[in-house]
């Protein structure tokens, strides 16, 4: 393993900044007062400018991230060509919070053809031909996205235009969903060529399936490498392991957690979910962290069962 990986392997996800409410902690501290649309638009622009200047070349968004696609589209239209930038987005959740933090329902999931047609049109209106990757959002083994032949034809049509078709996964059975996706083909050609999955040192269970996806030629994108903030702050249960590794590397916990993901040989991109430029700078330090085998083994010992991890995640409050 080299002592340093390219910063371009770290992408920026906009889940935490495209809408006022999300499940990451300390949002009152990290985001502009009031979290109004214009203030959040400025924050996203600031983050995107800083990410680009720092060497980040992948931006990830989704239809359900509030106005994130809109904010990204405005930044793209003002910035010229930006060679080498990869833009990925996702469809399958509809944002329903109407720019409120205390909403009863923040997003509604539907992987049907009608939702795909509507959301692709919405994404195209905003991102146009800057869309490089379009993924089904949060696929689980029971999703019709894995079995609906009409949807598969629609997705294959999109792939024929040059857009990489993929899926993101969530839940304790990510591996099952990924392996099912690898079997889907249209006219003999594999359909899903990108997989975005949760992998972190608390929830590494998708790793073997992601390795299979990588061997099958899929691009692999890691999300939630910081476990929605759990791996970015002090925790008595984690400190005895994370503390010494972070101290030895001269970085904070977040960089250690991201470095663990970057060290996976199948991980093409690892997303930062930074809400401030300071957080992004701290996250990018992961590119310079080299983990020794003993450190990697110590971090691996922190893994929870998938059921326990996802049960904890389901209880995180929107704030």
C-alpha positions in Angstrom: 0.0 0.0 0.0 1.5 3.4 -1.0 2.1 5.9 1.7 -0.2 8.4 -0.1 -3.3 8.0 -2.3 -4.4 10.6 -4.8 -6.9 13.1 -3.4 -9.0 12.5 -6.5 -10.0 9.2 -4.9 -12.0 11.2 -2.3 -15.3 12.6 -3.6 -17.7 15.1 -2.0 -21.2 14.1 -1.2 -23.9 16.7 -0.8 -26.4 14.9 1.4 -25.6 17.1 4.4 -25.8 20.5 2.7 -28.5 20.3 0.1 -31.3 20.5 2.6 -31.7 21.9 6.1 -32.3 18.6 7.9 -30.2 15.4 7.9 -29.1 12.7 10.3 -25.6 13.9 11.0 -24.8 15.5 14.3 -23.9 19.1 15.3 -25.8 20.7 12.4 -26.6 23.9 14.4 -22.8 24.3 14.9 -21.8 23.4 11.3 -24.4 25.1 9.1 -25.4 28.8 8.6 -27.9 30.2 11.1 -31.4 29.6 10.0 -30.3 27.3 7.2 -32.2 29.3 4.6 -32.1 28.4 0.9 -29.7 31.3 -0.1 -27.4 30.6 2.9 -27.2 26.9 2.0 -26.7 27.7 -1.6 -23.7 29.8 -0.6 -22.4 27.0 1.6 -22.6 24.5 -1.2 -20.8 26.8 -3.6 -18.1 27.4 -1.0 -17.6 23.7 -0.5 -17.5 23.0 -4.2 -15.0 25.7 -4.9 -12.8 24.4 -2.1 -13.2 20.8 -3.1 -12.2 21.6 -6.7 -9.2 23.7 -5.7 -8.1 20.9 -3.4 -8.1 18.2 -6.2 -11.5 16.6 -5.6 -12.9 15.4 -8.9 -16.1 13.5 -7.9 -19.3 15.2 -6.7 -22.2 13.0 -5.6 -25.8 14.1 -5.1 -29.4 12.8 -5.4 -32.9 13.9 -6.2 -33.8 13.5 -2.5 -31.0 15.8 -1.2 -33.3 18.8 -1.1 -32.0 21.4 -3.6 -28.5 19.8 -4.0 -28.8 19.1 -7.7 -30.0 22.7 -8.2 -27.1 24.1 -6.2 -24.6 21.9 -8.1 -26.0 22.8 -11.5 -25.6 26.6 -10.7 -22.0 26.0 -9.7 -21.3 24.0 -12.8 -22.8 26.6 -15.1 -20.6 29.3 -13.6 -17.4 27.3 -13.7 -16.6 26.4 -17.3 -15.7 22.9 -18.3 -14.0 21.6 -15.2 -12.1 18.8 -16.9 -12.0 15.4 -15.2 -15.0 16.1 -12.9 -17.4 13.2 -12.4 -20.9 14.0 -11.4 -23.1 11.2 -9.9 -26.7 11.5 -8.8 -29.4 9.1 -7.7 -33.1 8.6 -8.2 -35.7 6.6 -6.2 -36.4 8.9 -3.2 -38.5 12.0 -3.5 -37.7 14.8 -1.1 -40.9 15.7 0.8 -39.7 17.9 3.7 -40.4 21.2 1.9 -37.2 22.8 3.4 -38.2 22.0 7.0 -36.1 20.3 9.6 -39.1 19.1 11.7 -40.9 17.3 8.9 -43.0 14.2 9.5 -41.5 12.6 6.5 -38.3 13.8 4.8 -38.3 11.5 1.8 -40.4 8.8 0.1 -38.9 5.8 -1.6 -40.2 4.4 -4.9 -38.2 2.4 -7.4 -41.0 2.2 -10.0 -40.7 3.2 -13.7 -42.9 6.3 -13.2 -40.6 7.7 -10.5 -37.6 7.0 -12.7 -39.0 8.7 -15.7 -40.0 11.8 -13.6 -36.8 12.1 -11.7 -34.5 11.5 -14.7 -36.3 14.4 -16.4 -35.8 16.5 -13.3 -32.2 15.7 -13.1 -31.6 16.2 -16.8 -33.3 19.7 -16.6 -30.7 20.7 -14.0 -27.6 18.8 -14.8 -28.0 18.2 -18.6 -25.1 16.4 -20.1 -22.9 17.0 -17.0 -24.5 13.8 -15.5 -22.0 11.0 -15.6 -23.4 8.4 -13.2 -27.1 7.8 -12.4 -27.9 5.3 -9.6 -31.0 3.8 -8.1 -31.0 5.1 -4.6 -30.8 2.8 -1.6 -31.5 -0.6 -3.1 -32.3 -3.5 -0.8 -32.8 -7.1 -1.9 -36.6 -6.7 -2.2 -36.3 -3.6 -4.5 -38.2 -3.9 -7.8 -35.1 -2.2 -9.4 -33.5 -5.7 -9.3 -36.4 -7.5 -11.0 -38.4 -5.1 -13.2 -37.6 -5.7 -16.9 -39.4 -2.6 -18.0 -37.2 -0.5 -15.7 -34.2 -2.4 -16.8 -34.9 -1.5 -20.5 -35.3 2.2 -19.5 -32.0 2.1 -17.6 -30.3 0.4 -20.5 -31.5 3.2 -22.7 -29.9 5.7 -20.5 -26.7 3.7 -20.5 -26.7 3.8 -24.3 -26.4 7.6 -24.1 -23.1 7.3 -22.2 -24.3 7.7 -18.6 -23.1 5.0 -16.3 -26.1 3.2 -14.7 -25.6 2.1 -11.1 -27.2 1.6 -7.7 -26.6 2.5 -4.1 -27.4 0.1 -1.3 -28.3 0.3 2.3 -29.4 -1.9 5.1 -28.0 -5.1 6.7 -28.3 -7.1 3.5 -26.2 -4.9 1.2 -24.1 -7.8 0.0 -27.2 -9.7 -1.1 -28.5 -6.6 -3.0 -25.1 -6.1 -4.7 -24.8 -9.7 -5.8 -28.3 -9.7 -7.2 -27.5 -6.5 -9.1 -24.4 -8.1 -10.7 -26.7 -10.8 -12.3 -29.0 -8.2 -14.0 -28.4 -7.9 -17.8 -30.1 -6.5 -20.8 -29.5 -8.1 -24.2 -26.6 -10.0 -22.6 -24.8 -6.9 -21.3 -24.5 -6.2 -17.5 -26.7 -3.4 -16.6 -25.4 -2.0 -13.3 -21.8 -0.7 -13.8 -21.5 1.4 -10.6 -22.1 0.4 -7.0 -22.3 2.9 -4.1 -22.5 1.3 -0.7 -22.0 1.9 3.0 -18.7 0.6 4.2 -16.9 1.7 7.3 -15.0 0.2 10.2 -18.2 -0.3 12.1 -20.1 -1.8 9.2 -17.7 -3.6 6.8 -20.1 -6.4 5.8 -20.5 -5.3 2.2 -16.8 -5.6 1.6 -16.7 -9.1 0.0 -19.6 -8.2 -2.4 -17.9 -4.9 -3.3 -14.8 -6.8 -4.1 -16.9 -9.0 -6.4 -18.4 -6.0 -8.1 -14.9 -4.5 -8.6 -13.7 -7.7 -10.2 -16.8 -7.6 -12.4 -15.7 -4.2 -13.7 -18.0 -2.0 -11.7 -16.9 1.3 -10.3 -17.2 1.2 -6.5 -18.0 4.3 -4.5 -17.9 4.2 -0.7 -20.5 6.2 1.3 -20.9 6.8 5.0 -17.3 6.0 5.7 -17.7 8.1 8.9 -20.9 6.3 9.9 -23.0 9.5 9.8 -20.6 11.2 12.2 -20.0 8.4 14.7 -16.4 8.0 13.6 -15.6 11.7 13.6 -15.9 12.4 17.3 -14.6 11.0 20.6 -16.4 8.0 21.8 -15.4 6.0 24.9 -16.0 2.7 23.1 -13.8 3.7 20.1 -11.2 5.9 21.7 -8.8 3.0 22.8 -8.4 2.0 19.1 -9.0 5.2 17.1 -7.0 7.4 19.5 -3.6 5.7 19.1 -3.9 5.3 15.3 -4.9 9.0 14.9 -2.1 10.1 17.2 0.5 8.1 15.3 -0.7 9.5 12.0 -1.0 13.0 13.2 -4.6 13.3 12.1 -8.1 13.3 13.6 -10.5 10.3 13.8 -12.3 11.2 10.6 -9.1 10.9 8.5 -8.4 7.5 10.0 -11.8 6.2 9.2 -11.7 7.5 5.6 -8.2 6.1 5.2 -9.5 2.7 6.3 -11.9 2.8 3.4 -9.3 4.1 1.0 -7.1 1.2 1.9 -9.7 -1.3 0.5 -8.3 -2.5 -2.9 -11.8 -2.4 -4.4 -12.7 1.2 -3.4 -12.5 3.5 -6.4 -13.9 6.6 -4.7 -14.6 7.3 -1.0 -17.1 10.1 -0.3 -16.6 12.9 2.2 -19.9 14.2 3.6 -18.3 17.5 4.9 -20.5 20.4 5.8 -17.7 22.9 6.2 -14.5 23.6 4.4 -12.6 22.8 7.6 -14.2 19.4 7.7 -13.3 18.8 4.1 -9.7 19.7 4.8 -9.6 17.3 7.7 -11.2 14.6 5.6 -8.7 15.1 2.8 -5.8 14.4 5.1 -6.9 10.7 4.8 -5.1 10.6 1.5 -1.7 10.8 3.4 -2.5 8.2 6.1 -0.8 4.9 5.7 -2.2 2.2 8.0 0.1 -0.6 9.1 -1.3 -4.2 9.2 -1.6 -4.1 13.0 -3.5 -0.9 12.8 -5.9 -2.2 10.2 -6.5 -5.3 12.3 -7.2 -3.2 15.4 -9.7 -1.1 13.4 -11.4 -4.2 12.0 -12.1 -5.4 15.6 -14.5 -2.4 16.0 -17.0 -3.9 13.6 -20.5 -4.3 14.8 -23.1 -6.8 13.5 -24.9 -5.4 10.5 -28.2 -5.7 12.3 -26.9 -3.7 15.3 -25.3 -1.1 13.1 -28.4 -0.5 11.0 -30.7 -0.5 14.0 -28.5 2.3 15.5 -28.6 4.2 12.2 -32.4 4.0 12.0 -32.6 5.8 15.4 -30.5 8.8 14.4 -32.7 11.9 14.5 -33.1 14.3 11.7 -31.8 17.7 12.9 
